[in-house]
C-alpha cells in the first residue's frame, strides 16, 4: 500500500492554532495584572496628568487596589478545577470570560474607589477561573516533542499582555485603556469556539467518537487511521488513570463504582500528587518574593523614585517588551537546554540584579526615600538602576517566571490534574497578594535598599533549593512524569523514561514514525517500513 505522509508543519499547525486561541485568555490575564500600574499613578497623584479625575486614591487605597485582585483570584482558582472537570476544558475557557467583560466595563464607567475595588475583585475572580482550563488544555492536546515550547508560549502571551497594558498607559487615559482591554475577552470567546475539546477529557467521559475526531483535528486534520495508535495509547492511559487504586496494578477492567468526592480528595494527598505540588508551590513562593513581582503595581513610581532618566511610563513599556522577548527566548531555550538549566540561570541573574539595586539605593538615595512620595529631583543620574531594572525584567522572564507555569501543565497525575492545578494556582495568587500588599510596609520598614536585598536573598535560597530538587521534565511524556513522582525520590533530578521491553519496541517505533511524517498510514504501511 502506498505510504501516506503528513508534514510536521501540518501535524503541528492545529496544535499551535488551538494553543494560540487559549493564549488570548493569558493576554487578558496580563492586561488585568498591569492595569493597577497604569491606573494608580494618576489616581494617587504621583505623576502629573491633564485629566480631571472624579476621585483620588490615598496610599493605602492604592495599595489595596494594587493587590485586591490577587486575594480574590485563589477563590476562582479553587473553584475552576471543580468547574473544569464536569463541563470540559473548552466550555470552561468560554465561560470564564464573563467576569472580565463585566470588570472592564465597570472600570470604564467607575466614579468611586468602591467601584474600582469591585472591578479588581471581578478581575481577580475571572483570572482564577481561567487557571485550570488554561493549564490542563494545552498539556492534554500537545505531543511531547512540542509540548514544552507550546506551554512556554503562555508566558509569551502574558508578557504580551503586560506590554499592551503598559503601552496603553502611555498613549491613552486609564479609562480608555479599560475599554480597549474589553475587546480581548470578546475575541477570546469567538476564537475558543473554533478549537476542539481535549481527547483525554472526552475519553474520560466515554465519548470515544468525539475524542477520535478531536485527535484527528489536533494531528493535522487527518483520517482516523492516522491517529489509531495514539488513540489506543490515550485510551489505555485514560482507563489506567480512571481505575480505582486497588485495581491500578491489575490488567483487568475495573468494575468498581466511580470515585466519591472523598476518594477524589484523597487523591490530592497521594505521593504522586503531593510531590509535584510541593515543587511547583516552592517555585511560586520564591518567584513572588524575589525579582519584580511585588513591585509590579507600583513600577512607575518606583522608577520615578530611582530617577530613571526616561519617562517612567515608557520605562514600564520597555520592561514589558524585555519580558516579552525573554519569554520567546525561554520558549526556544527550554527545547535546547531544558527547564532545569534555564531556571537556575534565571534565578542566579535575579539574585545579582536585586542585590546590585540594593547597593545603589543604599549608597546614592537619601535615607527614608520612598516611591510613594512625589519626587521632582532625584540624586544620581539613574542610569545604573535603569540598566539593572531592565536586566532584572529580562532575566526573571527567561526562566524564573514562565517555568513554574510550564510545570503546572504537566507534572500532576491525570486523576488530580485540574484540581491540583487550580489549588496550586490559588496558592500562587495568595502569594502575589502577600507580596504586593506588603510591599508598601516592607519599603517603609526596610527602605528601597533593604527590600532589594531581601529579594536578592530569597533568590539565593531559590537557587539552592532548585539545584537539588527541580527535575527535568522536557521531552518526557505525561505518563513518564507521573511515574517519576510516584516512584522516585524527590531529590532525583532526572526523570527516567519507561523501560522499552520487547513488547513495546514496535509501539515506540510507531511513535517515532508518526513524528517523522508517517502520519495517515495504516498498519500495513507501518509494517512494511518496520
N, C-alpha and C positions, 0 to 999 in steps of 0.2 A: 504493500500500500504506500502511496506517495506520502512523504512526510509533510506535516503541516507546521509551519513556523510562524511564531509571533515575535516581533521585535521587542527588545527590552523597553523601548520608548512606549510602544503601545501597552505593554504589560504594566508599566509604572504610571502612565498618564492618568488613568482613572483614580488611582490611589492619591496622586498629587492633587487632582481636582477635588476629591472628597475632603482631603486634609485642608485645602485652601478654603472651602466653604465653612468648615469647622473653625478655621482660624479667624474668620470675621468676628466670631464671638470673643476671641482673645484680643483683637484690636479694640473692641468695645470695653473690655476689662482694662486695657492700657489707658484708654481715654478717661475712664472713671477714676483710675488711680492718680492721674495727673491733674484732674480738674481742680482739686484744692490748691495746687501750686499756682494756678493762674487766677483763681478767684480770691485767695486770701490776701495777697499784697494790696490790691486796690481797696478791698473792704476793710483791711486793717490800717491802711493809710501809710504803709512803709514806702510806697512809691507814689509819685505824682501821676494822676490821670486827668483827662479832660472830661470825664464822665461824672455826672451828678448822681451819687448813689442815694437811694431812699433809706438805707440803713447802713450801719457800720459794725465791724467786729471789734471786740476787745481782744487782748492777747489770749485770755482763757477761752473765749468763744472760738477764736481761730484755731486754738489747739484742739478743741472738741470737734470742730468741723473737719479738720485735717485727719482725724483718727476715728471718728464715729462710724464711718462705713466699715472699717475693719473689724470692729467688735460685733457688728451685725452679720458680717459675712459668715462666721462659723455656724450661725443658725441655719443659713441657707445650705452651707456645705454638708452639715449633718443630715439635713432633710433630702439633699439631692441624691444621695446614694439610694435611699429608700424609694424615691420617686422614679429614678432611672431604671431600676430593675423591673418593675411591673409594666411600664409603658414603653420601654426601649430607649436606646441612646438617641435615635433620630427625633422622635416626638419630644423628648425632653429638651433637645437643643433648640426646638422651635418655641416651646412654652416659656423657657427661661428668659426670653427677650422682653416679656411683658413688664416686669418691674423696671427695667432700664428705660423703656419707652416712656413710662409714667414719670420717672425721675428727671429725664432730660426736659420734659415739658414743664415740670414744677420749677426747675432751675431757671428756665427762661422767663417765667412769669413771677418769680419769687419777689415778695415785698417785705419779708421779715426774716430774722435769724431762725425762727422756728420752722419756716418753710425750707430753709437751707438744710436744717437738720433732718427734716423729713425726706428730702431728696437724697441726702447722704445715706440714710437708713435704707432706702429703696435700692440705691446703687450697691450697697453692701450685700443686701439680701440677694439681689439679682446675680451679683458676682459669685456668691456662694452656690446658688442653684446651678450655675454653669459648670462648676468644677467636675463633678462626677461624670456627666455625659461627655465633656471635652476630653477628660483624661482617659476614659475607657474606650471611647470611639476609635481614636487613632491607633491605640495599641492592638485593637482587635481586627482592623481592616488591612494592616500593612504586612508585607512579607518581611522576615527577619533581616534580609540584606539591605533594606532601605528604611526599616522602622526607626532606627536611631536618628537618621537625618530628617525624616518627616516629623518625628516627635520634637526635634530641636527647632523646627520651623515655628512652633508655638512661641518660643522665645523671640524669634524674629518678628512675629506678628505683634506680640506685646510691646516690644520696643518701637515698632512702627506706630502703635497707638500712642506711646509716650511722645514720639516725635511730632505726630499730628497734633496732639493736645498742646504741647509747648508752642508749636508754631502758630496754632490758632490764638494762643495767648498774646502773641506779639503783633498780630495783624488785625484782630477784631476784639471788641469788648467781650467780657466773660459770658454775658447773656447770649450774644450771637454765637459764641463758641458752643454753648449748650445746644443751640438749635442745629448747628452743623453736626454735632455728635448724634443727634436724634436719627439721622439718616442711616447710621451704621446698623443698629438692630433691625430696622425695617428692611434693609438689603439682606441681612443675615437670614431672616425668615424666608425670603424668596429663594436664596441660594440653597438652604438646607432641604427645601422641598425636592430638589433635583438629585440628591445623593441617596444611596440605599442604606437600609439598616445593616448592622453588622451581622455577618453569618453566624458568629458564635451565639449572639443573643437569640437569633431566630431559631437556631438548633436547640438552645436551652428551653424554648417554648414549644418544641416539637413541630415547628413549621419548616420542614425539610425542603419542600419545593421552593419556597421563598428564599431560604438560605442558599440554595444552589444558584438561583438567579442572581442573588446579591454577589456571590463569589464570582460568577461569570462576568458581571459588570465590573467588579473591582480588579479582575485579572486581564482586562483588555477587551471586554465585550466579546468573549469567546463562546464557543459551543460547550455544552455540558461535558463532553468527553475530555475537554482540555483541563478541567478542574477536578476530574473524578478522584484522582489520588489525593489531592489536598483536601477535598471534601470528606473523604473517608477518614483522613487523619483528624480533621476537625470534629467529625462525629465521634471518633474514639476518645479524643480529648474531652469532649463535652460529656460523654457517657461516664468516663472515669471521674470527672470533676463533680458530676451530679450524684455519684454513688455515696451512700452513707458511709461513715468511717469504718464500720465493721466489714464492709464489702470492698474497701479500697484495694486490698491485696488479692482479691478474688477475680478470676476471669469470668465468673458467671454474672448474668444480668441481675442487677439489684432490684428486688421486688418489694423493698420496704416503702412505706408511705413517704411523701415529700417531707423535708425537714420542717420542724416547727420554728417559730420565732426564737424560742430559747436555744434550739440547736444552731440556728443561724448566728446567734450571738456568741455561742461557744466557739464557733469557727474563728471569731475575731481574736480569741486568746490562745490559739494554737501556735506552735513554734514557727511554722511556715508563714504565719501572718505577723506575729509579733516582731520577729527579727527584721524584716524589711520596714515595718512601721517605725522601729527604733532608729534604724539608719537614716531613713528619709526625714524623720522628725528632727533628729540632731542636725541634719543638713540645713533644714529651715531655721532652726534656732540660731545657728552660727551665722547664717546668711543675714538674718534680720538685725543682729547686734554687732555687725561689722560692715564696713563699706558705707554706702549712702542710703540704705533703705530707710532708716529712721529719719533722715534729713529730708526725704523727698517732698513732703508737703510744704516745707519751708525753704526750698532750694534757692529761690530767687532772692530772698532776704539774706540768706547765708552768703551768697555770692557778693551781695552788697556790703556785708559786714567785713568780708575779707578784702574788699577793694579790688575785685576783679576788673581789669582795665577794658572791659567791653560791657555793653548793656546787659544787665543780669538776666533779662528775659531771653535775649539771644544766646547767652551762655547756657541757659537751660536747654534751649533748642539744640545747641552743639552737643551737650551731654547726651541728649536723646539720640542724636544722629550717630554718635560714637557707640552707644548701646546697640543700635540697630546694626551697625557694621560688625560689632563684636559678636552678636548673635549669629550673623551669617558665617563669620569665621568659626564659631563654635559648631555650627551645623556641618561644616566641612571637616573641622578638626576632630570631632568625635569619630568620624569614619576612618580617619588616618591613625590617630594615636589612642582613641578610646576615651571614655568618660572619666576614668580614674586619673590619668595623667593631666588632662586639660583642667580638671578640678583642682588638683594640687598646685599647678602653676598659677591659676587664677587666685587661689586663696593666699599664696605667698605674696603675689603682687599687691593684693588688697592690704595685707599687713604693712608692707613697706610704705605704700602711699598714705595710709591713715596715720602712721607714726610720724612721717615727714610733715604732714599738715599740722600735727600737734606741736612739733618743734617750731614751726613757723609762727603759729598763733602765740606760743609762749614767749618767743623772742621779739616779735615785731609788734603785736597788738597790745594795747594797754590792758591792765588788769580790770576785770569786770566788763569787758567789751561783749556786747550781746547782739545777736542777729535779730532780736525782737524790738530793737530800737532803730530809729531812723538816723542814718549817718550821712553827713554831707562831705566830710573829709575823712579819709582812712590812711593810717600810716603805711609806708611801703608802697612799692609800685604794683603789687598784686599779681605780678607775672608768675612767680613761683607757685602760689596757691592755685592759680588758674590752670597751670600745667598739671599739678597734682590732682586737682578735681577731674580734669579731663581724662588723665591716666586712670584714676580710680573708677570713673564711669565705664571706661573701656574694659579694664582688666576684670572687674567684677562680672561684667556681662559676657565675657569669653567663656566662663565656666561656672562660677560660683552661683550665679542667679538662675541660669537655664537648666543645669544638670539635674537638680532635685526634681524638677517637673518632668524631665525625661524618665527618671527612675520611677516616678509616681505612676507612669503609664504602663510599666512593665514588670515591676517586682512583686506585685501582690498576686496570690493564688486566685484562680477563676471564681471559686465559690464566694470569696470575700472581696473581689476586686473593686466593685463600685462602692460598697460600704466603707472599705478601708481607705480608698482614695478620698472619699468625702470626709471621713473622720480626720485624716492627716491634713487635708486642705483646711479643715476647720481650725485645727491647732495652729496651722501656718498663719491664718488671719488673726488669731488671738495674739500671736507673736508680733504681727505687724501693728496691731492696735497698741500693744505694750510699748513697742519701740518708738512709734510716732507720738503717742500720748505722753510718754515720759521724756521725750526729747527736750521740751521746754524746761522741765525741772532739772534734768541732767546738765543742760547747758548752764543754767543759773547756778547749780551747785558745783560743777567741775570746771566751768569755763569752756571756751572753744578749744583750748589746748587739751584739757582733761578728757573731754568727750571723744576727741580724736584718738588719744592714747588708749582709752577704754576700748574703742572699736578695733584698734590695732592689736591689742592684747587678745581679744576674742578671736581674731583671725589667726593668731599664732596657735591658740588652742585647737581651732578647727583644723589646721594643717596637721597637727599631731594626731588628732582623732581619726581623720580620714586616711592618713598614711597607713594606719593599722586596720581600719575597719571597713573601708569602702571597696566593694568588689567591682570587677569589670564585667558589665553586662552587654557590652557592644557585640553585635552579631551572634547573640545567643537567642535561642527560641524561648518563648514564654514558658514552655514546659521545662527546659533546662534550668531556667532561673528559679522556677518553683521547686524543682528537685534540690537545687543548691540550698535554698533557705530551709528546706525540710530536713536535710541530712547533714550539711556541712557545719563546721564551727564558724562562729561569727567572724573570727579573725582570719579565716581563709579568704584571700583576696582574689582568688581565681575561680571562676565558675567552670566546673568540669562538664564537658559535653557528655551526652548519653553514650555509653559504650556501643560500638557498632558490632553487632553479632552477625553470624551468617544469615540469620532470618530476616535482618533488616538492611543488608547491604544494598539490595536492589531498590528498596524504598529510598535510601539516601541518594543513590544514583539517579533515581527518577526525579527527586527534588533538584539535583544539580542540572538535570536535563531541562527541567522547566525554567530554571534560571537562565540557561544558555539558549533558550528560544525554541525548545521542543514543545511549546505550549500549543494545544489544539490537536495533538496526535492521539490516536487510540492506542490501546495496549499493544497491538501487534507492531505498530510503528516503533514503539519504545523497545519491544523485544528484539526487533530487527537490528536496532543500534547497539543494544547491550546483550 
